[in-house]
Amino acid sequence: MSFDRIEEKLSILADAAKYDVSCSSSGAKRTNATKGLGNATNSGICHSYTEDGRCVSLLKILLTNHCIFDCAYCVTRKSNDIKRAAFKIQEVVDLTINFYRRNYIEGLFLSSGIFKSADYTMERLVQVAKKLRLEENFNGYIHLKSIPGASDELMREAGLYADRLSVNIEIPTISGLKLLAPDKDHKDFIKPMLKVKNEIIQYNTERKIIKNTPRYAPAGQSTQMIIGATGESDRDIMYSATHYYKNYNMRRVYYSGYIPISTDNRLPSIGSEVPILRENRLYQTDWLLRFYGFNVSELLNENHKNLELDIDPKLSWALRNLHLFPIDINKADKRLIARVPGIGMQSVNKITQARHFRNLDWSHLRAIGIAMNRAQYFIICNSREFNRKEYAADHLKQLILLNSKSKYQKHFDQQLSLF
């Protein structure tokens, strides 16, 4: 097949893959017109991040954008009038190897629309990974999107060749899925998740006894939820995410703001704003639940079902619990210090180590790197400077906002103008 046809397929199937945020970000296009160094293309190259913070480039494509389902929120739904394409298995293998040899990428992120059946599609995804590993001796990163409803046998084989597997839960609640994708069954999403979880546990147990046991999906599994397509509250979303972390050992749950692509009256109208700020607040909440010791009920409850958009969730919680503050930074335990707005976990560790040697004052805390514009109102230290006044929550919130800058400020201005 001609290079032009391959390039056309790549353009179509890379563009269709951009709606999946499970590998962090889509590619960029930067033409080298000045005889400088490098030339970036957006044809399927995206960026992801390793556990140690290193940025890696991945070839991010769909195997095909043909699909037997008609999910209202999906650009590849069968009723959508778009240009269709499909890669052959060998074409994906060749693209991956050629891009890798040219140092364009360090791995592959492969998803697909569902054509014929779940098993037929999943088998082709597995064949790509298997050919790369066994025939091309490819040791780069491979992330396969598991197909809902795929058999246990295929899921087991997929994990032997892919570093990470993921099934997108798509809509946070069962009722939302029934509304927008009535042909799909929630159980079909759960089945492969459970299989991957159990296989990871089994293989890890066997490796403790037999050292040459192969590794199964060593980077674990993840999932993604579309935010804003249906009427779920932030509380509904975070309880759902917590369920998947707890019961299926998810490494990550990704939150993707719905991009209006359909005139369906069940969905936000075309032209509606993508909920980018809400998406960001959900990620911040996710971080607090996983690393800061918070529970969903502390951040979101019956009286507070949605996150505030103008302030981060930790500050929102602190303003609703002013009776717990101020804490003495030289005496409080690590768990309480981690709950102070403006103090991240790295700073928590620095504080607990440094106070073994001396009582900390404001100059020490500035040097450690805490966000003083927020933290100063919730702590005391070895200093009389910044003595805390008894502010009401609303007054304190406005004071902090006046002394803060954010890339989302335009969103705050729109929100505040309503009151």
C-alpha positions in Angstrom: 0.0 0.0 0.0 1.3 3.5 -0.9 2.8 5.8 1.7 0.0 8.4 1.0 -2.7 5.9 2.0 -0.8 5.0 5.2 -0.4 8.7 6.0 -4.2 9.2 5.4 -5.1 6.4 7.7 -2.7 7.8 10.3 -4.3 11.2 10.1 -7.8 9.8 10.5 -7.1 7.3 13.3 -4.7 9.5 15.3 -7.4 12.3 15.2 -10.0 9.9 16.5 -7.7 8.8 19.3 -7.3 12.3 20.7 -10.5 11.9 22.8 -8.9 9.3 25.0 -6.9 11.1 27.6 -5.6 8.0 29.4 -2.0 8.7 28.3 -2.1 12.4 29.4 -1.9 14.6 26.3 -2.2 14.8 22.6 0.6 15.7 20.2 1.7 19.1 19.0 2.6 20.5 15.5 5.6 22.7 15.1 7.1 23.0 11.7 10.8 23.6 11.4 10.9 26.7 9.1 14.1 28.3 10.4 16.6 25.4 9.9 16.6 24.9 13.6 16.8 21.7 15.6 13.8 19.3 15.5 10.4 19.1 13.8 7.2 18.2 15.7 4.2 16.6 14.0 0.8 15.9 15.4 0.2 12.7 13.5 -0.5 10.4 16.4 2.4 11.5 18.7 1.3 12.2 22.3 3.1 12.6 25.6 2.8 10.6 28.7 4.7 10.6 32.0 6.4 7.9 33.9 6.2 7.4 37.7 9.4 9.4 38.2 8.1 12.3 36.2 9.9 11.6 32.9 8.1 12.6 29.8 7.8 10.0 27.1 6.4 10.1 23.6 3.9 7.5 22.4 2.3 6.7 19.0 -1.4 7.1 19.9 -3.8 5.7 17.3 -7.0 3.6 16.9 -6.8 0.3 15.0 -10.0 1.4 13.4 -12.7 4.0 13.8 -15.4 1.6 12.6 -17.8 0.7 15.4 -20.9 -1.5 15.8 -22.2 0.7 18.7 -24.0 4.0 18.6 -22.9 5.7 21.8 -24.3 9.3 21.7 -21.1 10.8 23.2 -18.6 9.0 20.9 -17.2 10.5 17.7 -16.8 7.0 16.1 -20.4 5.9 16.8 -21.9 4.1 13.8 -24.5 6.8 13.0 -21.9 9.5 12.7 -21.1 10.6 9.2 -17.3 10.6 9.3 -14.5 9.2 7.1 -13.7 5.6 8.2 -10.4 3.8 8.1 -8.7 0.7 9.5 -5.1 -0.4 9.9 -3.9 -3.9 9.2 -2.1 -5.5 12.0 1.3 -5.4 10.2 0.8 -1.7 9.3 0.6 -0.8 13.0 3.7 -2.9 13.7 5.6 -1.3 10.9 4.6 2.2 11.9 5.6 1.6 15.6 9.0 0.2 14.6 9.8 2.9 12.0 8.8 5.7 14.4 10.8 4.2 17.2 13.9 3.8 15.1 13.7 7.5 14.1 13.4 8.3 17.8 9.9 9.9 17.4 8.4 7.7 20.0 9.2 5.4 23.0 6.1 3.3 22.9 2.6 2.6 21.6 -0.9 3.5 22.8 -3.4 1.4 20.8 -7.1 1.6 21.0 -9.9 0.7 18.6 -13.6 1.0 17.7 -15.4 -2.3 18.0 -16.0 -4.0 14.7 -17.7 -7.4 14.3 -17.4 -8.3 18.0 -15.4 -7.6 21.2 -13.3 -10.7 20.9 -12.6 -10.1 17.2 -11.3 -6.6 17.9 -9.4 -7.5 21.0 -7.7 -10.4 19.2 -6.3 -8.0 16.6 -5.0 -5.6 19.3 -3.3 -8.5 21.0 -1.8 -9.6 17.7 -0.2 -6.2 17.3 1.5 -6.4 20.7 2.5 -10.0 20.2 4.1 -9.3 16.9 6.0 -6.3 18.3 7.3 -8.4 21.2 8.1 -11.7 19.6 8.9 -10.9 16.0 10.4 -7.4 16.3 11.9 -7.9 19.8 10.3 -4.5 20.7 10.9 -3.7 24.4 9.3 -0.2 24.4 6.2 0.7 26.3 2.8 -0.7 25.1 -0.6 0.4 26.4 -3.6 -1.5 25.0 -7.2 -0.4 25.5 -9.1 -3.5 26.5 -12.4 -4.0 24.7 -15.5 -4.3 26.9 -16.8 -7.8 26.8 -13.6 -9.4 25.6 -13.0 -13.0 26.8 -10.8 -13.9 29.8 -8.4 -15.8 27.5 -7.7 -12.7 25.4 -7.4 -10.5 28.5 -4.8 -12.9 29.9 -2.8 -12.9 26.7 -3.0 -9.1 26.4 -1.4 -8.6 29.8 1.6 -10.8 28.8 2.6 -8.5 26.0 1.3 -5.0 27.1 2.7 -2.9 29.9 -0.6 -1.4 30.8 -4.2 -2.4 30.1 -7.3 -0.2 30.4 -11.0 -0.3 30.0 -12.7 3.0 29.7 -15.8 3.0 32.0 -16.9 5.9 29.8 -19.8 7.3 31.9 -19.4 7.5 35.7 -22.8 5.9 36.5 -24.8 2.9 35.3 -27.9 5.1 34.7 -25.8 7.5 32.6 -24.5 4.7 30.5 -28.0 3.3 29.9 -29.2 6.8 28.8 -26.4 7.5 26.3 -25.3 3.9 25.3 -28.3 1.7 25.7 -26.7 -1.1 23.6 -23.9 -1.5 26.1 -23.9 -3.5 29.3 -22.1 -2.2 32.4 -21.1 -5.8 33.3 -19.0 -5.9 30.0 -16.8 -3.2 31.4 -16.3 -4.8 34.7 -15.5 -8.3 33.5 -12.1 -7.5 31.9 -11.2 -5.2 34.8 -11.7 -8.0 37.2 -9.7 -10.4 35.1 -6.7 -8.0 34.9 -6.8 -7.4 38.6 -6.8 -11.1 39.4 -4.1 -12.0 36.8 -1.8 -9.3 38.2 -2.2 -10.6 41.7 -1.7 -14.2 40.6 1.4 -13.5 38.5 3.0 -11.3 41.3 2.4 -14.1 43.8 4.0 -16.7 41.5 7.0 -14.5 40.8 7.8 -14.6 44.6 8.2 -18.3 44.2 9.4 -18.7 40.6 11.6 -15.8 39.6 11.4 -16.4 35.9 7.6 -16.1 35.9 6.7 -13.5 33.2 5.4 -10.1 34.4 1.7 -9.5 33.7 0.7 -5.9 32.9 3.5 -4.5 35.0 2.2 -0.9 34.7 -1.2 -2.1 36.0 -4.6 -0.9 34.6 -6.4 2.4 34.3 -9.8 3.7 33.2 -11.4 6.9 32.0 -14.7 8.7 32.7 -16.3 11.3 30.5 -17.3 14.3 32.6 -20.2 16.6 31.8 -22.0 14.5 29.2 -24.6 13.5 31.8 -25.9 15.0 35.0 -23.8 13.3 37.6 -22.5 15.4 40.5 -18.9 15.6 41.5 -19.8 13.5 44.5 -21.2 10.7 42.2 -18.0 10.9 40.1 -15.6 10.6 43.0 -17.5 7.8 44.7 -17.4 5.9 41.4 -13.6 6.6 41.0 -13.0 5.4 44.6 -14.9 2.2 43.9 -12.6 1.4 40.9 -9.4 2.2 42.9 -10.5 0.1 45.8 -12.1 -2.9 44.0 -10.0 -3.2 40.8 -6.6 -1.8 42.0 -6.6 0.9 39.4 -3.4 2.8 38.9 -5.2 5.8 37.6 -8.7 7.1 36.9 -8.7 9.7 34.2 -11.4 12.4 33.9 -12.2 13.7 30.4 -14.3 16.8 30.0 -17.0 16.1 27.4 -16.4 17.8 24.0 -19.8 18.5 22.4 -19.8 16.6 19.1 -23.5 15.7 18.7 -26.8 17.4 18.3 -28.5 14.8 20.4 -30.9 16.4 22.9 -29.6 14.1 25.7 -26.2 15.9 25.5 -24.9 19.4 26.0 -25.4 21.4 22.7 -22.6 21.9 20.2 -20.8 25.0 21.2 -21.2 24.4 24.9 -18.0 25.1 26.9 -15.8 22.0 27.6 -15.6 21.7 31.5 -11.9 22.0 31.7 -11.9 23.7 35.1 -14.2 21.1 36.5 -11.9 18.4 35.1 -8.9 20.0 36.8 -10.7 20.1 40.2 -11.6 16.4 39.9 -8.0 15.6 39.4 -7.0 17.6 42.4 -9.7 15.8 44.4 -8.4 12.4 43.1 -4.9 13.4 44.3 -6.2 14.3 47.8 -7.9 11.0 48.1 -5.0 8.9 47.0 -2.1 10.8 48.7 -3.3 13.1 51.4 -5.5 10.9 53.5 -8.9 12.4 52.7 -12.1 10.5 52.3 -14.7 11.4 49.7 -17.3 12.3 52.4 -15.0 15.0 53.8 -14.7 16.7 50.4 -18.1 16.0 48.9 -21.3 15.3 50.8 -25.1 15.9 50.8 -24.6 19.6 51.5 -21.7 20.0 49.1 -22.3 17.8 46.1 -20.1 19.7 43.6 -16.6 21.1 43.9 -16.1 24.9 44.0 -14.5 26.1 40.8 -12.8 29.2 42.1 -10.8 27.5 44.8 -9.0 24.1 45.0 -10.8 21.3 47.0 -8.3 21.3 49.9 -8.8 25.0 50.5 -12.6 24.5 50.2 -12.4 21.8 52.8 -10.3 23.9 55.1 -12.7 26.9 54.9 -15.5 24.6 55.9 -13.5 23.3 58.9 -11.9 26.5 60.3 -12.4 25.1 63.8 -9.5 22.7 63.2 -7.1 25.5 62.6 -4.5 27.0 63.1 -2.1 24.1 63.7 1.3 24.5 65.1 3.7 23.5 62.3 6.4 22.5 64.9 4.1 20.1 66.8 1.3 18.9 64.5 1.5 15.4 63.1 2.2 14.7 59.4 -1.4 13.9 58.6 -2.6 17.3 59.8 0.1 19.3 58.1 -0.8 17.6 54.8 -4.3 19.0 55.1 -3.1 22.6 55.2 -3.9 24.5 52.0 -0.7 25.4 50.1 1.4 22.6 51.6 2.2 19.7 49.3 3.5 16.3 50.3 7.1 17.1 49.5 6.9 20.1 51.7 5.3 18.0 54.5 8.3 15.7 54.4 10.7 18.6 54.5 8.9 20.2 57.4 8.8 17.0 59.5 12.6 16.4 58.9 13.7 20.0 59.4 11.9 20.5 62.7 14.0 17.7 64.3 16.8 20.2 64.3 15.1 23.5 65.2 11.8 25.3 65.6 10.7 26.6 62.2 9.7 30.2 61.5 8.2 31.8 58.4 11.6 32.3 56.7 12.2 28.5 57.0 8.8 27.7 55.6 9.3 30.1 52.7 12.6 28.4 51.9 10.9 25.0 52.0 8.5 26.3 49.3 5.1 26.3 50.8 2.4 28.6 49.2 2.4 31.3 51.8 -0.6 33.1 50.3 -2.8 30.2 51.5 -0.9 28.4 54.2 -0.3 31.5 56.5 -3.9 31.6 57.5 -4.0 28.0 58.8 -0.7 27.6 60.7 1.4 29.1 63.4 5.1 28.7 63.8 8.1 30.1 65.8 7.2 33.7 65.0 4.8 36.5 65.9 4.7 37.7 62.3 1.4 37.0 60.5 -0.5 36.5 63.7 -3.8 34.9 62.7 -6.9 36.9 62.8 -10.4 35.5 63.2 -11.7 35.7 59.6 -15.1 34.4 58.5 -14.8 31.7 55.8 -16.2 34.0 53.1 -13.9 36.8 54.0 -10.9 34.6 54.1 -11.8 33.0 50.8 -11.9 36.5 49.1 -8.7 37.5 50.7 -6.9 34.4 49.4 -8.3 34.9 45.9 -7.2 38.5 45.8 -3.6 37.3 46.5 -3.6 34.4 44.1 -3.0 34.0 40.4 -4.2 31.1 38.2 -4.2 30.2 34.6 -8.0 29.6 35.1 -8.6 33.2 36.3 -10.9 33.9 33.3 -13.1 31.1 34.5 -13.2 32.5 38.0 -14.2 35.9 36.7 -17.1 34.5 34.8 -18.2 32.6 37.9 -17.9 35.5 40.3 -19.8 37.8 37.9 -23.0 35.8 38.6 -23.2 37.0 42.2 
